[in-house]
Amino acid sequence: MVKQADRVVLLNDFSVARGGATTLALSLAGRLARRGVPVTYFTGDTPEGPVAEGVETVAIGSDALLKRGPVRAAATGLHNRHSAARLRAWIAAHDTPGTVYHVHGWSQILSPSIFGALGPVRARVVIHAHDYFLACPNGVYYDFRSGENCDRTPLSAGCIARNCDKRSYGHKLFRVARGTSLAVNIGKLQDRPQIIVLHEKMRPLLARAGYDGAVHTVSNPATPFTAQPVDAARNRVFFYVGQLLSYKGILEFATAVERSGVRAEILGTGEEADKLPALCPSARLHGWTSRADLGRILTRARAIVVPSRGMESYGMVVAEAVTSGIPVIISDAMNLAGEVTSRGMGVAFRAGDAADLAQTLVRVAGDDALVRDMSTAAAARGWEITHTPEAWVDGICAIYAHALEEAA
């Protein structure tokens, strides 16, 4: 008989969705509670209200690193004593042999200190690798100075010496120190904990930093953008959906749109937003868009372009697009590129190459038969690369059961 958890403690920096990891942690909390599993949400910030119905909240009440002064940010970013003390106290007062501890985000508030605090319950710890921060100091295996993916061994002499950070070398050294603190604190867990990765291609990148134990692959869940599959071949607009960051390839997208002359719309916010009107005056900029409006707008999509320059761990926009029947034009650096192209749901281009992307846009803009085939394949096979939310929870609960069996 599969053992079920008595309680699940979800640990995450934030209680308000600011990105994919928090959105998933909050979704998991609510879905577990609705299944009758007692849930405690251990958060680094101050919640604005209940995180989900029936979920207990333990709040540290701290700010994210970028909102603190530099000295305090450096100290608490390496080792947040307060979060570790609160976690130790909670474990001492409430832990049971059937309690599972599931870590989501920790790099912005909770810090590596929580892994040391989890030492007494190490056999029942699950860590969700939403990114590469468990291994790589900058979290993405990407050199922001050279604009290339990184093949260095994390925390090696070559890694430490290389200024790859998008802010400064001083910030890189802080992240190296935090990575060292992480290694020390995870070492207190002794046997490697259960780790969840989002894609098989994440495994070797974690192994590069020494994580070669119990690693499980559970792809992220998707909620389609639209209620019905989009008839993309009837549409003419190419969309970018997401954060407006150079790492995400927004500048290459804007350049390619101007070169190709295709119609384009951009949905999102970010630090590169101010550059776009000059770089791509023909594109319509929507800014932040609600989920309901997003679904309505994307019924006009011929394709969604996902031009990331780096090896993103997954890519929710890709999964949400194809399950909506919308073809994807994807950079070949992304982990999902092979799944998309092999199933005929989209086409790939060379990451960081605006000229190649422009040529791809022209080809897709002028070939209705190709778009119709990709749209049909996406509607038929999109779920092969993702999960429904409930199937995703099933997969995670199976890992909880595995951890409890190992602990027993």
C-alpha positions in Angstrom: 0.0 0.0 0.0 1.4 3.4 -0.9 2.0 5.6 2.1 0.4 9.0 2.1 1.8 12.0 3.8 0.3 13.1 7.2 1.1 16.7 6.3 3.0 18.5 3.6 5.1 21.6 4.5 5.7 23.7 1.5 8.6 26.1 1.8 8.8 29.1 -0.5 10.2 32.7 -0.5 6.9 34.3 -1.5 3.2 33.9 -0.8 2.1 36.1 -3.7 2.8 34.9 -7.2 5.7 36.8 -8.7 6.9 34.1 -11.0 6.4 30.5 -12.0 7.8 28.8 -8.9 5.5 30.7 -6.5 2.5 30.2 -8.8 3.1 26.4 -8.8 3.7 26.3 -5.0 0.5 28.1 -4.3 -1.4 25.9 -6.8 0.0 22.8 -5.2 -1.0 24.0 -1.7 -4.6 24.5 -2.7 -4.9 21.3 -4.7 -3.4 19.2 -1.8 -5.7 20.8 0.7 -8.7 20.1 -1.5 -7.6 16.4 -1.5 -7.8 16.4 2.2 -4.0 16.6 2.8 -3.1 18.9 5.7 -0.8 21.6 4.3 1.5 24.2 6.0 2.8 27.0 3.8 6.1 28.3 5.2 6.8 31.6 3.5 9.5 34.2 3.7 7.3 37.2 3.2 4.2 38.6 4.8 1.0 37.1 3.2 -1.6 39.5 2.0 -4.3 37.0 3.0 -4.8 33.2 3.1 -2.6 31.5 0.5 -5.4 28.9 -0.1 -8.5 27.7 1.6 -7.6 25.2 4.4 -3.9 25.9 4.3 -2.0 26.9 7.5 0.6 29.7 7.0 3.8 30.3 8.8 5.3 33.7 7.7 8.8 35.0 8.3 7.8 38.5 7.4 11.0 39.4 5.5 11.7 41.3 2.2 13.3 40.0 -0.9 17.1 40.6 -1.2 16.7 43.5 -3.7 14.5 45.4 -1.2 17.1 45.3 1.6 20.2 47.4 2.1 23.3 45.9 0.5 24.9 44.9 3.9 21.8 43.3 5.2 21.0 41.7 1.9 24.5 40.1 1.8 24.3 38.8 5.3 20.8 37.4 5.3 21.1 36.2 1.7 23.9 33.9 2.7 22.3 32.7 6.0 18.9 33.9 7.2 19.1 33.0 10.9 15.5 34.0 11.5 14.0 31.7 8.9 16.2 28.8 10.1 15.2 29.4 13.7 11.5 29.5 12.9 11.8 26.3 10.8 13.6 24.5 13.6 11.0 25.6 16.1 8.1 24.4 13.9 9.8 21.1 13.3 10.4 20.6 17.0 6.8 21.4 17.8 4.9 19.7 15.0 6.9 17.1 13.1 5.6 13.6 12.6 7.1 10.6 10.9 4.6 11.1 8.1 5.4 14.8 7.4 7.0 15.7 4.1 9.0 19.0 3.6 8.8 20.3 0.0 11.2 23.2 -0.8 10.3 25.4 -3.7 11.9 28.9 -3.7 14.7 29.7 -1.2 17.2 32.1 -2.9 15.4 35.4 -2.3 14.4 35.3 1.4 14.7 31.9 3.1 18.4 31.4 2.1 20.5 28.2 2.3 20.0 28.2 6.1 16.7 26.3 5.8 18.5 23.3 4.5 20.6 23.1 7.6 17.4 23.4 9.7 15.9 20.5 7.8 18.7 18.2 8.9 16.7 16.3 11.5 14.0 15.4 8.9 16.4 15.0 6.0 15.0 11.7 4.8 11.6 13.4 4.1 12.9 16.4 2.2 11.9 17.0 -1.4 13.5 19.9 -3.3 11.8 21.3 -6.5 14.5 22.5 -8.9 12.5 25.2 -10.8 15.8 26.6 -12.0 19.5 25.7 -11.7 20.3 27.6 -8.4 21.0 24.3 -6.6 24.0 24.0 -8.9 24.9 27.3 -10.7 25.6 30.5 -8.8 23.6 32.6 -11.2 20.9 30.0 -11.6 20.8 29.7 -15.3 24.1 28.3 -16.6 24.4 31.4 -18.7 27.2 33.9 -19.1 25.5 37.3 -19.3 28.8 38.9 -20.4 29.5 36.7 -23.4 25.9 36.0 -24.1 26.6 32.3 -24.2 25.5 29.2 -22.3 28.1 28.1 -19.6 29.9 24.8 -19.5 32.0 25.4 -16.4 31.8 23.3 -13.3 29.9 25.3 -10.6 32.1 26.8 -7.9 35.3 25.6 -9.7 38.2 28.0 -10.0 37.1 28.8 -13.5 33.6 29.5 -12.4 34.7 31.7 -9.5 37.1 33.7 -11.7 34.6 34.3 -14.5 32.5 37.5 -14.3 29.3 36.1 -15.8 26.8 38.0 -13.7 24.5 40.5 -15.4 25.0 43.1 -12.6 28.7 43.0 -11.5 31.5 40.8 -10.5 30.9 41.7 -6.8 27.4 40.3 -7.2 28.8 37.2 -8.8 31.1 36.8 -5.7 28.1 37.1 -3.4 26.4 34.4 -5.4 29.5 32.2 -5.2 29.5 32.7 -1.4 25.8 31.8 -1.3 26.5 28.7 -3.4 29.2 27.7 -0.9 26.7 28.2 1.9 24.2 26.1 0.1 26.7 23.2 -0.4 27.5 23.3 3.3 23.9 23.4 4.4 22.7 20.7 2.0 25.6 18.6 3.2 23.8 18.6 6.6 21.1 16.6 4.9 23.7 13.9 4.5 22.0 11.6 2.0 20.9 13.5 -1.0 17.3 14.6 -0.8 14.6 13.8 -3.4 15.0 16.3 -6.2 12.3 17.2 -8.7 13.4 18.5 -12.1 11.2 19.8 -14.8 12.9 18.2 -17.8 15.4 15.3 -18.4 18.0 17.8 -19.7 18.2 19.3 -16.3 19.7 16.1 -14.8 23.2 16.4 -16.3 23.4 20.1 -15.3 22.7 19.2 -11.7 25.0 16.2 -11.9 27.8 18.7 -12.9 27.5 20.1 -9.4 27.4 16.6 -7.7 23.6 16.0 -7.6 23.4 12.4 -8.8 21.1 10.7 -6.3 17.3 10.6 -6.3 16.3 12.9 -9.1 12.7 12.7 -10.5 11.4 14.3 -13.6 7.9 15.9 -13.4 7.2 18.4 -16.1 5.2 21.5 -15.1 1.4 21.5 -15.5 -0.3 23.6 -18.2 -3.5 25.5 -18.4 -4.2 26.3 -22.0 -4.5 29.9 -23.0 -7.7 29.3 -24.8 -10.8 27.2 -24.1 -10.8 25.9 -27.7 -7.9 25.1 -30.1 -6.9 28.1 -32.1 -7.2 27.9 -35.9 -3.8 29.5 -36.3 -3.6 29.3 -40.1 -6.4 32.0 -40.4 -4.3 34.4 -38.2 -1.5 36.7 -39.1 -0.1 38.0 -35.8 3.1 36.7 -34.1 3.1 37.0 -30.3 5.8 37.3 -27.6 4.4 36.4 -24.1 6.5 36.8 -21.0 9.1 38.9 -19.2 10.9 41.5 -21.3 14.4 40.5 -20.4 17.5 40.3 -22.7 18.1 36.7 -21.5 14.6 35.8 -22.7 15.5 37.0 -26.2 13.0 39.9 -26.4 15.6 42.1 -28.2 16.2 39.5 -30.9 12.5 39.1 -31.3 12.0 42.9 -31.7 14.9 43.1 -34.2 13.6 40.1 -36.2 10.1 41.6 -36.4 11.4 44.8 -37.9 13.6 42.9 -40.4 10.8 40.5 -41.5 8.0 43.0 -41.6 5.5 40.6 -40.0 2.8 41.7 -37.6 3.7 41.3 -34.0 2.3 42.0 -30.5 4.2 41.8 -27.2 2.6 40.9 -23.9 4.6 41.4 -20.7 6.7 43.7 -18.6 10.4 43.9 -17.8 13.6 45.9 -17.8 13.9 46.0 -21.6 10.5 47.5 -22.1 11.7 51.0 -22.7 13.9 49.9 -25.6 11.1 48.3 -27.6 9.3 51.3 -29.1 12.5 52.4 -30.9 13.7 48.9 -31.7 10.4 47.7 -33.0 8.0 50.6 -33.6 5.6 48.4 -35.7 4.8 46.0 -32.8 1.9 46.6 -30.5 2.9 46.6 -26.8 0.3 45.4 -24.4 2.2 45.5 -21.1 0.9 43.4 -18.2 -2.1 41.4 -19.3 -4.7 39.5 -17.2 -5.2 35.8 -17.8 -8.6 36.4 -19.1 -7.5 39.1 -21.6 -4.5 36.9 -22.6 -6.8 34.1 -23.7 -8.9 36.5 -25.7 -6.0 38.2 -27.4 -4.2 35.0 -28.3 -7.1 33.7 -30.3 -5.5 35.9 -33.0 -2.1 34.2 -32.8 -0.5 32.6 -35.9 2.4 31.5 -33.6 4.0 32.3 -30.3 7.7 33.0 -30.4 9.8 31.8 -27.5 13.3 33.2 -28.2 15.2 32.6 -25.0 19.0 32.7 -25.3 19.6 30.2 -22.5 18.7 26.7 -21.4 15.5 27.4 -19.6 14.5 24.6 -17.3 11.1 24.2 -18.9 9.1 27.0 -20.5 5.4 27.3 -19.4 4.5 29.6 -22.4 5.5 26.7 -24.7 3.2 24.2 -23.0 0.3 26.6 -22.7 0.6 27.6 -26.4 0.7 24.1 -27.9 -2.2 22.8 -25.7 -4.1 25.8 -27.1 -3.3 24.6 -30.7 -1.0 27.6 -31.2 2.3 26.7 -33.1 5.6 27.7 -31.4 8.7 29.2 -32.9 11.3 28.2 -30.3 15.0 28.9 -29.8 17.2 25.8 -30.1 18.7 26.5 -26.7 15.5 25.6 -24.8 15.0 22.2 -23.3 11.7 21.8 -24.9 12.9 22.6 -28.5 13.3 18.9 -29.4 9.9 17.9 -28.1 8.2 20.7 -30.0 9.9 20.1 -33.4 9.8 16.3 -33.3 6.0 16.4 -32.9 5.5 18.9 -35.6 4.1 21.5 -33.2 6.5 24.3 -34.2 9.9 25.2 -35.7 13.2 26.1 -34.1 15.8 28.8 -34.9 19.3 29.5 -33.7 19.3 31.0 -30.2 20.4 34.7 -30.2 20.4 34.9 -34.0 17.9 37.7 -35.0 18.6 37.1 -38.7 17.7 33.4 -38.5 14.6 34.3 -36.5 13.6 36.9 -39.1 13.9 34.3 -41.9 11.8 31.8 -39.8 9.1 34.5 -39.3 9.0 35.1 -43.0 8.7 31.4 -43.8 5.9 30.8 -41.3 4.1 34.0 -42.3 3.9 32.8 -45.9 3.0 29.2 -45.5 -0.6 28.6 -44.4 -0.3 24.8 -45.0 2.7 24.6 -42.6 0.9 26.6 -39.9 -2.2 24.5 -40.3 -0.2 21.3 -39.9 1.6 22.7 -36.8 -1.6 23.9 -35.3 -3.3 20.5 -35.8 -0.3 18.7 -34.3 -0.2 21.0 -31.3 -3.9 20.5 -30.6 -3.5 16.7 -30.9 -0.1 16.2 -29.2 0.4 19.2 -26.9 -0.4 17.3 -23.7 2.5 14.9 -24.5 5.0 17.5 -23.2 3.1 18.6 -20.1 0.5 17.5 -17.4 -2.9 18.6 -16.4 -2.7 20.2 -12.9 -4.3 17.1 -11.3 -1.9 14.7 -13.0 1.0 16.9 -11.9 -0.2 16.7 -8.3 -0.5 12.9 -8.7 3.2 12.7 -9.8 4.4 14.8 -6.9 2.4 12.8 -4.4 4.1 9.6 -5.7 7.4 11.2 -4.9 6.2 12.1 -1.4 5.2 8.4 -1.0 8.7 7.3 -2.2 10.4 9.6 0.3 8.3 8.3 3.1 9.0 4.7 2.1 12.8 5.5 2.0 12.6 7.2 5.4 10.8 4.1 6.8 
